[in-house]
Amino acid sequence: MSWILHPERPTELPPSRNGQTVPTSPGTEVPASPWGEFPNDDKYPKVPDPVERDRLVLTKQANRPFLGLSQYCKQQENEHEEWVKRKKGREVKIVRGEPVGPEEPDLAEEPEVGCLGLIKFRLYTAIVVLLTGKFITGNYLRELEPPNWRKLIPVSISGPTTYS
C-alpha cells in the first residue's frame, strides 16, 4: 500500500541478493525487479522444446510439467517398442514349437474407461446382486414382489373396450 501514499518511483531499488542496486530509470537495460540479476543472469539451462524441435525452452519451474510429460511419453513409447520386440520373439518361439510362458500384457496400453466399461460394471453388479439374493433367500429378487404395473396404465388402453 506504500505505492498509494508515495506514487513516485524510487531511483534505486533496495539491494538485491548479491548486494547490488539496480537503477530503475527507463533507459536502462534491466527492468525494475526485486533481484538485480533477474533478466540477465538465467541459471536455468535451455533444452529442446518437445513440440517444436528447432526451439529451445528454459527448464524453469513453469515449464517442468510439460518437459516431464514429454519424458514420460518417450519412456512409454520405448517400453511399448520393447514389448513389441518381446512379443515378436515369443511368436517366433511358438512357430518353432518351443515352450513359452504366458503372454505378458502391454504396460503402455491405456485401461478401458468410458461408456462400455460403465455398462459392463453395472451389468456385473446386477448379476452379483441377483446371485446373492438367490444364495441368501432362495429367490433372485429377495422375495420382493414387483408392483402391479396395470394400476399405472389407464383402463382404456389396458382393458378391452366394449362399444354398445
C-alpha positions in Angstrom: 0.0 0.0 0.0 3.0 2.3 0.1 2.6 3.0 -3.6 -0.7 4.7 -2.9 1.0 7.1 -0.4 4.2 7.5 -2.4 3.3 7.2 -6.2 6.7 8.5 -7.3 9.2 5.8 -8.4 12.4 5.4 -6.5 15.6 6.0 -8.3 17.2 2.8 -7.0 15.8 -0.4 -5.7 16.8 -1.9 -2.3 19.9 -4.1 -2.5 19.3 -7.5 -4.2 20.6 -10.9 -3.0 24.1 -10.2 -4.2 24.2 -6.7 -2.7 23.9 -4.7 -5.9 21.4 -2.0 -6.5 19.8 -1.6 -9.9 18.7 1.7 -11.3 15.1 1.8 -12.5 15.3 4.6 -15.0 13.6 4.0 -18.3 16.9 4.0 -20.3 18.5 1.0 -18.5 18.6 -2.5 -20.0 17.5 -4.1 -16.8 13.8 -3.7 -15.9 12.7 -3.0 -12.4 13.0 -6.2 -10.4 13.5 -7.1 -6.8 16.5 -9.1 -7.9 19.1 -7.2 -9.9 20.4 -10.3 -11.8 16.9 -11.5 -12.8 16.7 -10.9 -16.6 20.4 -11.1 -17.5 21.6 -14.0 -15.3 19.5 -17.1 -16.1 20.5 -20.1 -14.1 18.2 -22.4 -16.0 19.7 -24.4 -18.8 17.8 -24.5 -22.1 16.7 -27.7 -23.6 14.9 -28.5 -26.9 11.2 -28.0 -26.9 9.4 -31.3 -27.1 6.8 -29.9 -29.5 8.9 -27.7 -31.8 12.4 -29.2 -32.2 14.0 -26.0 -33.5 13.1 -24.0 -30.4 14.8 -24.0 -27.0 12.9 -23.6 -23.7 14.1 -22.9 -20.2 13.9 -25.6 -17.5 12.2 -23.2 -15.1 9.5 -24.3 -12.7 6.6 -23.3 -15.0 7.9 -25.5 -17.9 8.8 -28.6 -15.8 5.4 -30.3 -16.0 5.4 -30.1 -19.8 9.0 -31.3 -20.0 8.2 -34.1 -17.6 5.2 -35.2 -19.6 7.3 -35.3 -22.8 9.9 -37.5 -21.0 7.1 -39.8 -19.7 5.6 -40.1 -23.2 9.1 -41.0 -24.6 9.5 -43.6 -21.8 6.1 -45.1 -22.6 7.0 -45.3 -26.3 10.3 -47.1 -25.5 8.6 -49.6 -23.2 6.0 -50.3 -25.9 8.6 -50.9 -28.5 10.5 -53.3 -26.2 7.2 -55.1 -25.6 6.5 -55.4 -29.3 10.0 -56.9 -29.7 9.4 -59.4 -26.9 6.0 -60.3 -28.4 7.5 -61.0 -31.8 10.2 -63.1 -30.2 7.5 -65.1 -28.4 5.6 -65.6 -31.6 8.7 -66.9 -33.3 9.2 -69.4 -30.4 5.6 -70.5 -30.8 6.1 -71.1 -34.5 9.2 -73.2 -33.8 7.3 -75.2 -31.3 9.3 -74.2 -28.3 7.5 -73.9 -24.9 6.7 -70.3 -23.9 5.2 -68.9 -20.8 2.0 -66.8 -20.6 1.8 -63.7 -22.7 2.8 -60.6 -20.9 0.4 -57.6 -21.1 1.3 -54.4 -22.8 2.1 -51.9 -20.0 1.8 -48.9 -22.2 -1.8 -49.8 -23.2 -4.3 -47.5 -21.5 -7.0 -49.0 -19.4 -10.6 -49.1 -20.8 -12.6 -46.1 -19.5 -15.8 -45.0 -21.0 -19.4 -45.9 -21.6 -18.7 -49.6 -22.4 -16.7 -50.0 -19.2 -19.5 -48.4 -17.2 -22.2 -50.7 -18.8 -20.0 -53.7 -18.1 -19.6 -52.6 -14.5 -23.4 -52.1 -14.0 -24.2 -55.5 -15.6 -21.7 -57.3 -13.4 -23.1 -55.5 -10.3 -26.7 -56.5 -11.2 -25.6 -60.2 -11.7 -23.8 -60.2 -8.4 -26.9 -58.7 -6.6 -29.2 -61.2 -8.2 -27.0 -64.2 -7.4 -26.5 -63.1 -3.8 -30.3 -62.8 -3.5 -30.7 -66.4 -4.8 -28.0 -67.6 -2.4 -29.3 -65.9 0.7 -33.1 -66.1 0.3 -33.6 -68.7 -2.5 -35.2 -66.0 -4.7 -33.4 -63.8 -7.2 -35.4 -60.7 -6.2 -35.0 -61.5 -2.4 -38.7 -62.3 -2.1 -39.8 -58.9 -3.3 -42.9 -58.9 -5.5 -42.8 -56.5 -8.4 -45.6 -53.9 -8.3 -48.7 -54.3 -10.3 -48.0 -52.2 -13.4 -51.6 -52.4 -14.6 -52.5 -49.9 -11.9 -50.4 -47.3 -13.8 -51.9 -48.0 -17.2 -55.3 -46.3 -17.9 -58.3 -48.7 -18.3 -59.0 -47.6 -21.9 -55.5 -48.8 -23.0 -55.1 -51.9 -20.9 -58.5 -53.5 -20.9 -60.9 -54.4 -23.8 -63.4 -51.8 -24.5 -66.9 -52.7 -25.5 -68.9 -50.5 -27.7 -72.6 -50.9 -27.4 
